[in-house]
């Protein structure tokens, strides 16, 4: 059919305009209607905003203008602008989900989905490095004092390392989610909205008790911001930036605490891979592989424990 400035398709006698920005919003509404977690919705919005801005610079405003080469050049653009392989792959996954949804939602006549012609970018398989325990010690040392902020930051760093919880999960916790007597913490909505229980040891409990005792607000959140509102992911990251600068150490990523928990848990509990899987909230063991940045020393120690010659003959 004839075009009128904006690419149009006929779908069962209905004319469809294919403005990219309009359909991205419709996709996000669909994800929200499926009751997806806030973190998942943020992921899609942020990653698709990257693609939308790229298309604007290329004067691409309609989905019909997107071809496989557009997507390939977009992935190269992400690499050129400093995105790491994991981030590029995440951007590709979000775009693929959107375009496959659009295809299923509209079934436009004569349109070929460009994402089906583009292979997913490879992600390196080397292990992800955790935060060093010495770095965590330095961060905690610079939280000296009895002020509320110092008590909170000290408890936060210990809590992140002791639970292996995701930063967003930590920020979402309420006071009612934690049992200080038992040292158990209920994460009501982990990734995929799956609940699980994690635990904290005696040192973390003492630090948390000191922080909670010093609080005078009525905030139901376990972690309060300086203005007594709920601590957000970005607020938590700013705390880490400030403390790393004061401690004179390179700022670790928030997720590096989770990696450190995984690796050190296995170092202290050889063979407890299934327990670690439950604590981390992973659906399968495959996801754990890149967390376990085992050194040659770890592997040699494991061999000493399991050698059939030294231990069996």
Secondary structure, DSSP 8 states (H G I E B T S, - for coil): ----SS-EEEETTEEEE-BHHHHHHHHHHHHHHTT--HHHHHHHHHHHHHHHHHHHHTT--BGGG--HHHHHHHHHHHHHTT--HHHHHHHHHHHHHHHHHHHHHH--TT---GGGGS-------S------HHHHHHHHHTT-SSSHHHHHHHHHHHHHHHH---HHHHHT-BGGGEETTTTEEEESS-GGG--EEEE--HHHHHHHHHHHHH------BSSB-TTSSB--HHHHHHHHHHHHHHHTS----HHHHHHHHHHHHHHHSTT-HHHHHHHHT-SSGGGGGGG----HHHHHHHHHHH-HHHHH-
